[in-house]
């Protein structure tokens, strides 16, 4: 019997969840055992999971879960260095040379556990089977517009928060943009045909901002890309990976540009393959942007859990996509799970051999 253990998220400002109570009921009907940790912050209440048939465990109790439990969460585990003995399903951010990811792989190697990274659950053609991308792009474009509006007031973007629904976000953002008294900024979205880019463009259009949409055809020549600097806002919606072109070189921070806001929704500044070279660390909810230049200002937004600004919409969307994949956990050595497991094994072996 497959035992799925849904852990509470430990990261601040993370209210999302990857499975709904209805999804839990579906898995139980298939013969799964499901345990859900209590969480006062999770956007979907714990008692709804109990009514669906899940066993309820204390928050953060997953280290004591049975050896055969598969621990399922979204964002990172507490960074305490302890060995990891379970099989974990999560976004590990461990396969592109990130320092924190290498530390995570060492914890798995020490404990004998395995990582099934949600980013790498794919079909036979390599297409992701579930992603938060649309809402990441949507929220990332919203924060980018907030940053631009703050610049028009002579300031810098202040802390952001979660919204009960997207209409509340849209109403607040529209008021902030109207208060500047200026025409809407011109935005460029690269990766516009993907989930992230589609979400970003939809938000920008909803706010009346003119949008230039680029995808593979427009970037195939490899650069340079002076058009990026000719827009007020640039939203990056492509993942850092080998062969990715550089859209914003380090020299782009110099004067003589219209660009004042970069929304790096795919933020991976620690990767050698990052297409944006003017910054070196992610930003936070408390400090959403990093100012990398003045006269004119250039602010970079690089928050790595943007969908949690809209936790209800993003959780329901993602959980719906992921449930058919979770339902195959009873065949974890088959299909997308075996592919994700093999990728982990290759990276773990490479780490232990160096």
C-alpha positions as CSV (number, residue, x, y, z in Angstrom):
1,X,0.0,0.0,0.0
2,X,1.4,3.4,-1.0
3,X,1.6,5.9,1.8
4,X,1.7,9.6,0.8
5,X,2.7,11.9,3.6
6,X,1.7,15.6,2.8
7,X,4.0,17.8,5.0
8,X,3.3,21.3,6.1
9,X,5.4,23.9,4.4
10,X,8.0,25.5,6.6
11,X,9.0,28.4,4.5
12,X,7.5,31.8,5.4
13,X,4.9,33.2,3.0
14,X,4.2,29.8,1.6
15,X,0.5,28.9,1.9
16,X,0.2,26.6,-1.2
17,X,-0.4,22.9,-1.2
18,X,0.0,20.4,-4.0
19,X,-3.1,18.3,-3.4
20,X,-6.7,19.2,-2.5
21,X,-9.0,17.3,-0.1
22,X,-10.8,16.0,-3.2
23,X,-7.5,14.7,-4.5
24,X,-6.8,13.0,-1.2
25,X,-10.2,11.3,-1.3
26,X,-9.4,10.1,-4.9
27,X,-6.1,8.6,-3.8
28,X,-7.7,6.8,-0.8
29,X,-10.3,5.4,-3.1
30,X,-7.4,3.9,-5.2
31,X,-6.0,2.2,-2.1
32,X,-3.5,4.8,-0.9
33,X,-2.8,5.7,2.7
34,X,-2.6,9.5,3.1
35,X,-1.4,11.4,6.0
36,X,-1.6,15.2,6.0
37,X,0.2,17.4,8.5
38,X,-1.7,20.1,10.3
39,X,-0.9,23.6,9.1
40,X,-2.5,26.8,10.3
41,X,-1.3,28.7,7.2
42,X,-2.2,26.3,4.4
43,X,-4.8,27.9,2.1
44,X,-7.0,24.8,2.3
45,X,-8.0,23.9,5.9
46,X,-6.8,20.8,7.7
47,X,-10.3,19.6,8.7
48,X,-11.2,19.4,5.0
49,X,-8.5,16.8,4.6
50,X,-9.7,14.9,7.7
51,X,-13.2,14.8,6.2
52,X,-11.7,13.4,3.0
53,X,-10.3,10.5,5.0
54,X,-6.7,11.5,5.6
55,X,-4.9,10.8,8.9
56,X,-3.8,14.1,10.5
57,X,-0.3,14.4,11.9
58,X,1.4,17.3,13.8
59,X,3.1,20.0,11.8
60,X,6.7,19.2,10.9
61,X,6.4,15.5,12.0
62,X,7.5,14.1,8.7
63,X,11.1,13.1,9.9
64,X,9.4,10.5,12.1
65,X,7.1,9.1,9.3
66,X,7.4,5.4,8.5
67,X,10.3,4.5,6.3
68,X,8.1,3.6,3.4
69,X,6.2,6.9,3.4
70,X,6.7,9.2,0.4
71,X,6.9,12.7,1.8
72,X,5.3,15.3,-0.4
73,X,5.7,19.1,-0.2
74,X,6.4,22.0,-2.5
75,X,9.2,24.2,-1.3
76,X,12.5,23.5,0.5
77,X,13.0,21.5,3.7
78,X,14.3,23.1,6.9
79,X,18.0,23.7,6.3
80,X,19.3,21.8,9.3
81,X,21.8,19.5,7.5
82,X,20.1,16.3,8.8
83,X,20.4,13.2,6.6
84,X,17.3,12.4,4.6
85,X,16.1,8.8,4.6
86,X,12.7,9.1,3.0
87,X,11.6,9.4,-0.6
88,X,10.7,13.1,-1.1
89,X,8.5,14.7,-3.8
90,X,9.3,18.5,-3.9
91,X,10.9,21.3,-5.9
92,X,14.5,20.6,-5.0
93,X,16.4,23.1,-7.2
94,X,19.3,20.7,-7.0
95,X,20.3,19.8,-10.6
96,X,21.8,23.0,-12.0
97,X,24.8,23.3,-9.7
98,X,23.1,25.6,-7.1
99,X,25.1,25.5,-3.8
100,X,22.0,24.9,-1.7
101,X,21.0,22.1,-4.1
102,X,24.4,20.4,-3.7
103,X,23.9,20.5,0.1
104,X,20.5,19.0,-0.3
105,X,21.9,16.1,-2.5
106,X,24.5,15.5,0.2
107,X,21.7,15.1,2.8
108,X,20.0,12.5,0.5
109,X,23.3,10.7,0.0
110,X,23.9,10.6,3.8
111,X,20.5,9.3,4.6
112,X,19.8,7.0,1.7
113,X,16.7,8.8,0.6
114,X,15.7,9.9,-2.9
115,X,14.4,13.1,-4.5
116,X,11.7,13.1,-7.1
117,X,11.8,16.7,-8.2
118,X,8.4,18.1,-9.3
119,X,10.1,20.2,-11.9
120,X,11.3,17.1,-13.7
121,X,8.1,15.0,-13.8
122,X,7.8,14.8,-17.6
123,X,6.1,12.8,-20.3
124,X,8.1,10.8,-22.9
125,X,8.8,13.9,-24.9
126,X,10.2,15.8,-22.0
127,X,7.1,18.0,-21.4
128,X,6.3,18.9,-17.8
129,X,3.2,17.2,-16.5
130,X,2.3,19.8,-13.9
131,X,3.5,23.3,-13.3
132,X,2.8,26.5,-11.3
133,X,4.1,28.5,-14.3
134,X,0.9,30.4,-15.2
135,X,0.4,31.9,-11.8
136,X,4.2,32.5,-11.3
137,X,4.1,34.6,-14.5
138,X,0.9,36.3,-13.5
139,X,2.2,37.3,-10.0
140,X,5.7,38.1,-11.3
141,X,4.3,40.6,-13.8
142,X,2.2,42.1,-11.0
143,X,5.2,42.7,-8.8
144,X,7.1,44.1,-11.7
145,X,4.4,46.6,-12.3
146,X,4.4,47.4,-8.6
147,X,8.1,48.1,-8.8
148,X,7.6,50.4,-11.8
149,X,4.9,52.3,-10.0
150,X,7.1,52.8,-7.0
151,X,9.9,54.1,-9.2
152,X,7.5,56.8,-10.6
153,X,6.9,57.9,-7.0
154,X,10.7,58.2,-6.5
155,X,10.8,55.1,-4.3
156,X,11.4,51.4,-4.4
157,X,8.9,48.6,-4.2
158,X,7.8,47.8,-0.7
159,X,6.8,44.4,0.8
160,X,4.3,42.2,-1.0
161,X,1.6,40.0,0.5
162,X,-0.8,37.2,-0.4
163,X,-4.3,37.9,-1.7
164,X,-7.4,35.9,-1.1
165,X,-8.2,36.0,-4.8
166,X,-6.8,37.6,-8.0
167,X,-9.5,40.3,-8.2
168,X,-8.2,41.9,-5.0
169,X,-4.7,41.9,-6.5
170,X,-5.9,43.5,-9.7
171,X,-7.9,46.2,-8.0
172,X,-5.0,47.2,-5.8
173,X,-2.5,47.2,-8.7
174,X,-4.8,49.2,-11.0
175,X,-5.1,51.9,-8.3
176,X,-1.3,52.0,-7.9
177,X,-0.7,52.4,-11.6
178,X,-3.5,55.0,-12.0
179,X,-2.0,57.0,-9.1
180,X,1.3,57.5,-11.1
181,X,-0.5,59.7,-13.6
182,X,1.6,58.2,-16.4
183,X,0.9,56.0,-19.4
184,X,1.3,52.3,-18.8
185,X,4.9,51.0,-19.2
186,X,5.9,49.0,-22.3
187,X,6.7,45.4,-21.4
188,X,8.6,42.7,-23.2
189,X,7.9,39.0,-22.2
190,X,10.4,36.4,-23.4
191,X,9.1,32.9,-23.3
192,X,5.6,34.3,-24.1
193,X,4.2,31.0,-25.5
194,X,4.9,29.0,-22.4
195,X,2.9,28.8,-19.1
196,X,4.9,31.5,-17.4
197,X,4.9,33.9,-20.3
198,X,1.2,33.4,-20.9
199,X,0.4,34.3,-17.3
200,X,2.7,37.3,-17.4
201,X,1.2,38.6,-20.6
202,X,-2.4,38.1,-19.3
203,X,-1.7,40.2,-16.2
204,X,0.0,43.0,-18.2
205,X,-2.9,43.1,-20.7
206,X,-5.4,43.2,-17.9
207,X,-3.6,46.3,-16.6
208,X,-3.5,48.0,-20.0
209,X,0.3,47.7,-20.5
210,X,1.5,47.3,-24.1
211,X,3.1,43.9,-24.4
212,X,5.8,42.6,-26.9
213,X,5.7,38.8,-26.9
214,X,8.9,37.0,-27.8
215,X,9.6,33.3,-27.9
216,X,12.1,30.9,-29.6
217,X,11.9,32.5,-33.1
218,X,12.9,35.9,-31.8
219,X,15.8,34.7,-29.7
220,X,17.2,32.0,-32.0
221,X,20.0,34.2,-33.3
222,X,21.6,34.1,-29.8
223,X,21.9,37.9,-29.2
224,X,22.8,40.5,-28.4
225,X,19.2,41.8,-27.7
226,X,19.1,45.6,-27.6
227,X,15.3,45.5,-27.8
228,X,15.3,44.3,-24.2
229,X,16.8,47.7,-23.1
230,X,14.3,49.6,-25.2
231,X,11.3,48.4,-23.1
232,X,10.4,49.8,-19.6
233,X,9.8,46.3,-18.2
234,X,11.3,43.0,-19.2
235,X,9.8,39.7,-17.9
236,X,12.0,36.6,-18.2
237,X,9.9,33.5,-18.5
238,X,12.5,30.9,-19.7
239,X,14.4,28.5,-17.5
240,X,18.2,28.8,-17.0
241,X,19.6,25.8,-18.9
242,X,22.7,25.0,-21.1
243,X,22.6,27.0,-24.3
244,X,20.2,29.7,-23.0
245,X,21.2,33.1,-24.5
246,X,22.0,36.1,-22.3
247,X,19.2,38.6,-22.5
248,X,20.7,41.1,-20.0
249,X,24.5,41.2,-19.8
250,X,26.3,42.8,-16.9
251,X,26.9,45.9,-19.0
252,X,23.2,46.6,-19.4
253,X,23.1,48.4,-16.0
254,X,24.8,51.3,-17.6
255,X,22.8,54.5,-18.5
256,X,21.2,54.9,-21.9
257,X,18.4,52.4,-21.5
258,X,14.6,52.7,-21.1
259,X,14.6,49.5,-19.1
260,X,14.0,50.1,-15.4
261,X,12.4,46.8,-14.1
262,X,13.4,43.2,-14.7
263,X,11.0,40.6,-13.6
264,X,13.0,37.4,-13.5
265,X,10.1,35.0,-12.9
266,X,12.3,31.9,-13.7
267,X,14.8,33.3,-11.2
268,X,17.9,31.1,-11.0
269,X,20.7,33.6,-10.4
270,X,23.1,31.0,-8.9
271,X,23.1,29.0,-12.1
272,X,25.8,29.6,-14.6
273,X,23.1,29.5,-17.3
274,X,21.1,32.4,-16.0
275,X,20.2,34.7,-18.9
276,X,20.3,37.8,-16.7
277,X,23.7,38.9,-15.5
278,X,23.0,42.0,-13.5
279,X,22.2,40.4,-10.2
280,X,23.3,37.5,-8.1
281,X,20.7,36.6,-5.5
282,X,16.9,36.1,-5.2
283,X,14.7,38.7,-3.7
284,X,12.1,38.2,-0.9
285,X,8.5,39.2,0.0
286,X,9.9,41.7,2.5
287,X,12.3,43.2,-0.1
288,X,10.8,42.3,-3.5
289,X,13.4,44.0,-5.7
290,X,17.1,44.5,-5.8
291,X,18.3,47.8,-7.1
292,X,21.3,47.2,-9.3
293,X,21.7,50.6,-10.9
294,X,20.6,54.3,-10.5
295,X,20.1,57.1,-13.0
296,X,17.9,55.7,-14.3
297,X,17.0,53.1,-11.6
298,X,17.1,49.4,-12.5
299,X,15.3,47.0,-10.2
300,X,15.3,43.3,-10.4
301,X,12.4,41.2,-9.0
302,X,13.4,37.6,-8.5
303,X,11.1,36.0,-6.0
304,X,11.1,32.2,-6.2
305,X,7.7,31.4,-4.7
306,X,5.5,33.9,-6.6
307,X,2.5,31.7,-7.0
308,X,1.9,31.9,-3.3
309,X,0.8,35.5,-3.7
310,X,-2.4,33.8,-5.1
311,X,-2.3,30.6,-3.1
312,X,-5.9,29.5,-3.7
313,X,-5.9,29.9,-7.5
314,X,-2.4,28.4,-7.9
315,X,-3.0,25.5,-5.6
316,X,-6.2,24.4,-7.2
317,X,-4.7,24.7,-10.7
318,X,-1.5,22.8,-9.9
319,X,-3.2,20.1,-7.8
320,X,-5.6,19.4,-10.7
321,X,-2.7,19.0,-13.0
322,X,-0.6,16.8,-10.6
323,X,-3.3,14.4,-9.3
324,X,-3.1,12.0,-12.3
325,X,0.7,11.8,-11.7
326,X,0.4,11.3,-8.0
327,X,-2.1,8.5,-8.7
328,X,0.8,6.7,-10.4
329,X,3.0,6.7,-7.2
330,X,2.0,3.1,-6.7
331,X,4.1,2.4,-9.8
332,X,7.0,4.7,-8.7
333,X,9.5,2.7,-10.8
334,X,7.5,3.4,-14.0
335,X,6.8,6.4,-16.3
336,X,7.5,9.9,-15.0
337,X,8.6,8.7,-11.6
338,X,11.3,6.5,-12.9
339,X,12.6,9.3,-15.1
340,X,12.7,11.7,-12.2
341,X,14.4,9.1,-10.0
342,X,17.0,8.4,-12.6
343,X,17.8,12.1,-12.9
344,X,18.3,12.3,-9.1
345,X,20.5,9.2,-9.1
346,X,22.7,10.6,-11.8
347,X,23.3,13.9,-10.0
348,X,23.8,12.2,-6.6
349,X,26.3,9.8,-8.1
350,X,28.2,12.7,-9.8
351,X,28.3,14.5,-6.5
352,X,29.6,11.6,-4.5
353,X,32.3,10.9,-7.1
354,X,33.8,14.3,-6.8
